[in-house]
Amino acid sequence: MSKWLIIFSLAVLSACSSTKPVAQKSGMIELSPNIYVDPAMSSARRQQLLDDIKRAEGRIANFFGGEMQSTPTIHACVTKQCLQAFSDAHLEFEAKALGASTILLAEAGCNETIITHEMTHIELHQRLGKDINLNKIPMWFDEGLAVLACKDPRYTKGAGLHAHHGIQLLKTESQWLSAINNYKKPYQRSYQRVQEWHASAGTQGLLGVIDHMKRTGEFSLAPTDKSTLSKNIAQY
C-alpha cells in the first residue's frame, strides 16, 4: 500500500475495505469497471486518466514479467469534497491505498507515474497472497520497488548523490512515516538500494523474492537457487 506523504488510521482502512458504496453515495461516476471518477472531472481529463491507467497496467505487466494478477479499484478525485467522502482527515496526499486493492487518487496523483507506483504495491501484495504477513516486507523495499517501477523523476534523478547507508533500518511503516518528514531522501535512498539489487537480479530475482516469501514467510534478497526458481516461476 502507498505511503505518499500520508498518515492514516487503521480505522479509516477498515471502514474503507469496500469503497464501492462510498463511491456511489458520494456521487462518483463509474467510468469503466473498477474505475470511479469525481463528477467534477472534465471529459478530457477522464479520457486522460483512462489512458494513464492503461499505460500503468502495461508497465506493471512488463515489470513483473507477465500479465497483471491484481485488479485494483481506482477512485479518482479532483475536489476536496470528493476526497472527504472517503476520509475525514485533512491531509495532503497524491494517492493512498484503501484496504488491499483500492487506490484513492487526489488530483495531483491522477497521472501515469503515481498510478504505476500504487499499482506496484498492490501487484506485489497480490502475488504474495493473502496468507503472507505483509509486515515482513521492509518498507524500504516496498517503496523502493514502487519508485523503480514508476521511475518518478523526483526520486530517480540524482539518486546516486545520496548514499543508501542506513535505509534498511526503515522496516516498519512507523519508521518510514517518521523518516519522510525529510521527504525526498527515504524514497531516493530506497530506490537506489533496490535499483542496485534489481540491476543484477532483474525480473527473475524479483520473482525469486516472491517465491521465497511464499515458501518461507520471510523476506530475503539472497540469491535464489535457479533450479528451485525455475520450478516455481511460472505461477508468478
Secondary structure, 3 states (H helix, E strand, C coil): CCCCCCCCCHHHHHHCCCCHHHHHHCCCEEEECCEEECCCCCHHHHHHHHHHHHHHHHHHHHHHCCCCCCCCEEEECCCHHHHHCCCCCCCCCCEEECCCCEEEECHHHCCHHHHHHHHHHHHHHHHHCCCCCHHHCCHHHHHHHHHHHHCCHHHHCCHHHCCCCCHHHCCCHHHHHHHCCCCHHHHHHHHHHHHHHHHHHHHHHHHHHHHHHHHHCCCCCCCCCHHHHHHHHHHC
